[in-house]
């Protein structure tokens, strides 16, 4: 049974395609590519049909990630087929939970950085009170320079390790 994950940011040209590429690589490294389907979308339709921002592609390519991408807008009907919807910031989290047709669907929405290890060394779980955790946002690099895109990539990479562990745990629960 396939486990489906969708990463969501605002326009689907910076953060969410970056997270999609990084997580796809982590899943492949773990040998789980036949069990996990990964994609991304935006909360809005501003960039539908466009490729990822060239700065996103540049930082991904520099780290050896594949970066094929076409932007699209998240649709509420997708909740039915998705197991996990990963928001890149609290604004996306709130917007996605409002779009969710059911409470069960709203519980599928998590912040990406809730899977990262904070600098305090304390592990933040996916069950943390995310609505009040702006420090878990992956900042939007769109209006900045290359350093912002690199910072974004580093945050995505850090959180992807914990996300992979959580997905692996869910897969084991399905197989057992």
N, C-alpha and C positions, 0 to 999 in steps of 0.2 A: 504494500500500500504506500503510495507516494505522499510525502509530507510537503506541503506547499507554503512557501514564505514569500511575502511581497514587501519590499522596502518602499516607503513613501516619504517624499519631501514636497516642496512647493511646486516647482515646475518640471521636475523629473529630468533635469539636465546636469545637475551638480552632485548633490549628496546621495540621492537614492541610486543613481546608476553606479556611483562609486562603491556604495555598500553592496549592491548587487554583484559587481565584479569581484570584490574582495571575498565576499561570502561564498560565491561560486567556486573560487579557487580553494578556499578552506575545505569546502565540502568535497571537492575532487581530491585534495591531498589526503583526506580521511577515507577515501574510497567509498563515499556515500552518494556519488552523483546519480546512481540509478534509483535512489530512494528519496532524494530531495529535489524539488523543483523550485527555482528561484527566479523572481522577476522584480520589476519596480514600476512605480507610477508616481504621478503628481497629484496634489489636491486640486490643482487647477488645470485648465486646458491651454495656457499661454504658449507652451512650446510643443504641443502635440505634433508628431511627425518629424520633429527635428532630432538631429544627432546630439550626443552629449556635448557639453561645453568643451571647447578645445583645451582649456586649462585642466579640466577633469581628465580628459584623455591623456594629456601630457604627464600628469603625476601618476596615473595608472600605468602607462607605458614605461615610465622610468623605473617602476617597481616590478615590472614583468607581468602585470595583469592584462587580460584581454579586455577590450573596451568597446565592443560592438553594442550599439544602443540606438533605439528610437523612442522618443518620449511619448507618453500617453497619460491620460487622466484616469485616476482610480474611480471605479464604478461600485456603488453599494452592492450590486448583485454578485460581485466577486467574493464577498464574505462567505457565501455558501460553499465555495470550493477551497478557500484558504484555511490553513491551520493557524497561521501566525501572520499578523500585519505589523510591520516594524516601522514606527514613526521616527523621524530623525530629530524632531524637536517637539516641545510641549504644545505648540500651536497645531502641529499636524496631529498629535495624539488626540487633542480635544476635537478637532474637525472630523477625524476618522470615527471617533466614538459617537459623535452626533449623527454620522451617516449610517452607523450600524443599524440594521433592521431589528435586531434582537439584543437582549442583554448578553446572551452567550457570544454573539458576534462582537460586541463591544469589549468583552474580556479577551478577545484574540489580539487586541491592539496593545503593543508594548513599545517603550522607548528603547532604541538601540543601545544607548549608553547605560541602561539599567543592567546590562550584561557585562559591563567593564568593571575593573577593579579601581575604586577611587584611590587617590593619593594617600589617604589615611591608612590604606591597607585593609580596611573593612570591605567585605564583599557586598555589593548592592544586588539584591535579588530582583527578579522580574515581578515580584509581588509587592515591591516597595510602593509607597504612596507617590506615584509618578507625577500626578497633577501638580504637586507643589515642589517639583525638583527641577527648576530651570537650569541648575548646574549640570543636568544630564543632557542638555541640548547639544547637538552638533551644530556649531555656528554656520550660518549661510555664508559661503565664501564668494558668492556671485559678484558683489560690488567691490571686492578687494583684489589684492594681487596674488601672485603665485604662492606666497607664504601661507595664506589662508587655505588654499587648496591642499597644501602639504599637511597643515595642521588637521584639517578635516580627515584626510586619509589616515593619519596616525590614530585619530580617535576611532575611526571605523575599524582599523586593524585591531586595535586593542579590544574593542567590544566584540569583534567577530569570534574571538577565541571562546569567550563565555557563551555566546549565542550558539556556537557549534556544540558545546557541551550540553546545553539545554535541549537542543534539537536531537542530539544523540540519545539523551535520556528519554525523550518522547518516543523516538523510534523504538528503543528497547522495550518500552511499555506496550507498544503495539504488537511487537513480535512475540513477546512473552506470553 
